[in-house]
Amino acid sequence: MSGSIPLNLQFALMLFNGVGTLLVGIAVVDLLTPLDLVPDGWRFPFYQWTMIIVGVCMCITAGIIRLRALIQINADNHSND
C-alpha cells in the first residue's frame, strides 16, 4: 500500500462507522423521547444502552483500523525516501 487507503477498505470502514452511528442515534432518540423506533419484538431489558455501547465500539474500531492503515501508509512513504 503506497499513497492511499484501498477503496474497498475505505468503503467497508465508512459502512461500519455508519452502522455504528445509526445504532447510537436510534438508541439515543428512543431513550430520550417518547418515539418508539425499535419494534416491540426486538426489545429486551436495557436495549438502548446495548445499542449505544455496540455503536460506539463499532465507531472506535473503524477509527482505529483507519488510523493504523494511515500510519502504515505514512511509514511506507517515508521508507521510500
C-alpha positions in Angstrom: 0.0 0.0 0.0 1.5 3.2 -1.0 -0.3 6.5 -1.4 -3.8 5.9 0.0 -6.1 3.5 1.7 -7.5 1.0 -0.7 -11.0 1.8 -1.9 -12.6 -1.4 -0.6 -11.2 -0.8 2.9 -12.4 2.8 2.8 -15.9 1.7 1.9 -16.0 -1.1 4.5 -14.9 1.3 7.2 -17.4 4.0 6.2 -20.2 1.4 6.2 -19.1 0.0 9.6 -18.8 3.5 11.1 -22.2 4.5 9.5 -24.0 1.5 11.1 -22.4 2.3 14.4 -23.5 5.9 14.2 -27.0 4.8 13.2 -27.3 2.5 16.2 -26.2 5.2 18.6 -28.6 7.7 17.0 -31.6 5.4 17.1 -30.8 4.4 20.7 -30.5 7.9 22.0 -33.7 9.1 20.3 -35.5 6.0 21.6 -34.1 6.6 25.1 -34.8 10.3 25.4 -38.1 10.8 23.5 -41.4 9.0 23.6 -40.9 7.8 20.0 -40.7 4.0 19.5 -38.2 3.5 16.8 -37.4 -0.1 17.7 -40.1 -2.7 17.2 -41.6 -4.4 20.3 -40.3 -7.8 19.2 -36.6 -6.6 19.1 -36.7 -5.0 22.6 -35.0 -6.5 25.6 -34.1 -5.0 29.0 -31.7 -2.1 28.5 -31.6 -2.5 24.7 -30.9 1.3 24.3 -27.7 1.1 26.3 -26.7 -2.0 24.5 -27.2 -0.3 21.2 -25.2 2.7 22.3 -22.3 0.6 23.6 -22.2 -1.6 20.4 -22.5 1.5 18.2 -19.7 3.3 20.0 -17.5 0.2 19.8 -18.1 0.0 16.1 -17.1 3.6 15.5 -14.0 3.3 17.7 -13.0 0.1 15.9 -13.4 1.7 12.4 -11.3 4.7 13.6 -8.5 2.5 14.9 -8.4 0.5 11.7 -8.3 3.6 9.6 -5.6 5.2 11.8 -3.4 2.0 11.6 -3.8 2.0 7.8 -2.8 5.7 7.6 0.2 5.1 9.9 1.3 2.2 7.7 0.9 4.3 4.6 2.9 7.1 6.2 5.7 4.6 7.2 5.8 3.1 3.7 6.0 6.6 2.1 8.9 7.7 4.5 10.8 4.4 4.0 10.9 5.1 0.2 12.7 8.4 0.8 
